[in-house]
């Protein structure tokens, strides 16, 4: 919501009547009824109606009388026209209707009944049509509007001469009812002033605000109760007066309506003004988790829905300005039959309400209009697929119909050339001939603006390539000022086909970037109505916001807003099938679908998961023996990631594990994949000794123009939520270190075909044996592990890695050589795997203390860690076990024991 001081005007109140507009003997002689006002843009905006018990009652009775008028008109219409129809039917006069004889043979009272019924019907239609329509409309805010004056104070003389607008005549009927209800609420509560809280309580009773509360996940009754607690019950007074803040809000609602392009002051504008005027109401909303920003977004959503509802009516009324046969209002344009065979008239589609509302692209539309005003014969929109280029063109068409465009575009038809129709069933020369005929018709018609979507599809013959190239033809017509062309293309299409063509000299380029979060939410709000209608479900605001945020963060193949719209459709389909119709979709439903698509744990932390996160160290030590410092740092990183306490534009965590072979570096990485990502299948492993040459960088990311994506970028694109293990990192070529500098800093990498690959949901583990001898020497001297890691980073590792790379790691962890006791514990873990495998066969397995000691003796080697233990178990246990199984010497219900000498059956 806009800041109160920049939207709500500073008002003036008549000192004589104190804002009542009346004195004892009638209208105030000082202000002449303009009792409360503000000045802006050389105009005086005032509150022209009087609020008192008498006037409120009067207007209420007036509305009741109008209802009786409607009922009476309906009854008279039915009676008189019914009598007329009965006579026609009874005397079989159908064939004579419309002739003079019909009226001559019928008595005068039949004619009287007919015309009385017709007049009653016309009166009924007139009353219904106008009963809810305000007399005046809000001033339009066109793109041509200059910088407006601030709210200014006018002298008494200036006040008399200034243009005056009665804001109350622009109120929608429902808004007036709310104001009157709020006034009576204040009267009944006994206060002498009408406060914002009184109007707000009345607003909570409207369907519009109740629906907004439901979309926000809040019960309107709870908000009403909290607001009532702000008011004190007092003895009734006869006629309270408007407080200054309420008067400011009632007038300021006009500014909200004007800024947002509403034609009248609706409930949404009044709600924004009332909330902005009262800190107490803002606190009530904040207590139910509705801040001003969220309220602003939902109000915008309601505006979009209302705009869509009124769009067809507005466009239909403007259809007289745009002929469906291709003529302008003066009927002076020439028909274009050949062009019509290969194109779609977007103006006609808009008049029929077949295009969506363009939301969040006012800046781009204004830039288009500035270029048109400057005399540019063409505009080229350049942006990735899905950023909304077509929506911007549709927004321009809508503005042409409304007349809110530069003079050159007034009354123009926007016609989209169909590339497929142009190329269908003909050769390149045939397509070129078709294009020339089309351009000739456009030139003669004089009221056509051409639009070509994905113009690069028609320029495959650019340069030395064979194929159709429209650039020369279009440039010729545009250069002579005979045709205006709008087109779209992608960045790759622009650089490959357009940039070096003749078309580049004639068309001004506007780069269309991916929408920001707020723009994308607004765009999704514009599409969500159709999705809800189709699937018979409803979306909460939190669900829309979640769809945009999660699509931006996890669905990188398609930019916003298209990715969010596609996600919303998928969720709506799933919820409609699983939960039935009329279900309210929450943000948890969005998170659940994204989790299924990506594997990322997005939903709230459950009680079971909370316990698991708090005991990560214990769970990891079930697989990793020793290495307490490493396990603790890794567990802390995982907890930060799951709790959302981390920088979201970087990887979840990045560690450099250094130490001798066989001490658990890779095993800890596997454990992290199992614990956090759900399994070792989510671990991507790269042996960096295979990437020792400068050219090997392209194996990881792909070489531009020669191959597709690389091994690393494609693996991360397919599994964005994964653990990336870089074994023997010190052996990679230094050029590869530069790649990972970008990954560690920005959490992304561009592959060989220009796609941005997201690394923000990965944990990156680099392992290294560099400096092992120095590390072992430190340990023999009994140095502290943190001191060892710091010394290694400052001196030894800088022989292999640049300081800027080392500084990018979240942690450099030194793994200590394993002690004899730790090797025994590792042996127990390895033997457990054999025990589980035999248990499946129904065979028991035990190793006693003597057997475990023998294995520890055979498998302990301080230089190679736990690797010798694997070979010892293989030689002493697994080989004899295989012989027993193959020979059939053991079977189900048997039990094997290793006692240090032999593996025997008990």
PyMOL commands that set and color helices and strands:
alter all, ss='L'
color gray80, all
select helices_A, chain A and resi 4-7+53-90+94-96+100-105+108-130+156-161+167-170+173-189+196-204+207-215+220-228+244-259+267-277+279-287+292-321+337-340+346-351+362-373+389-402+407-409+419-423+428-445+455-458+471-479+491-498+503-506+517-535+541-554+562-579+587-598+607-614+616-620+628-643+665-677+680-682+688-690+694-701+711-718+729-731+734-746+772-780+785-799+803-806+820-840+849-859+867-887
alter helices_A, ss='H'
color red, helices_A
select strands_A, chain A and resi 12-13+22-23+26-27+36-40+43-46+163-166+193-194+241-242+343-345+378-382+413-417+448-452+484-489+508-511+538-539+584-585+653-658+683-687+722-727+748-750+756-758+762-768+811-814+844-847+895-898+903-905
alter strands_A, ss='S'
color yellow, strands_A
deselect
rebuild
show_as cartoon
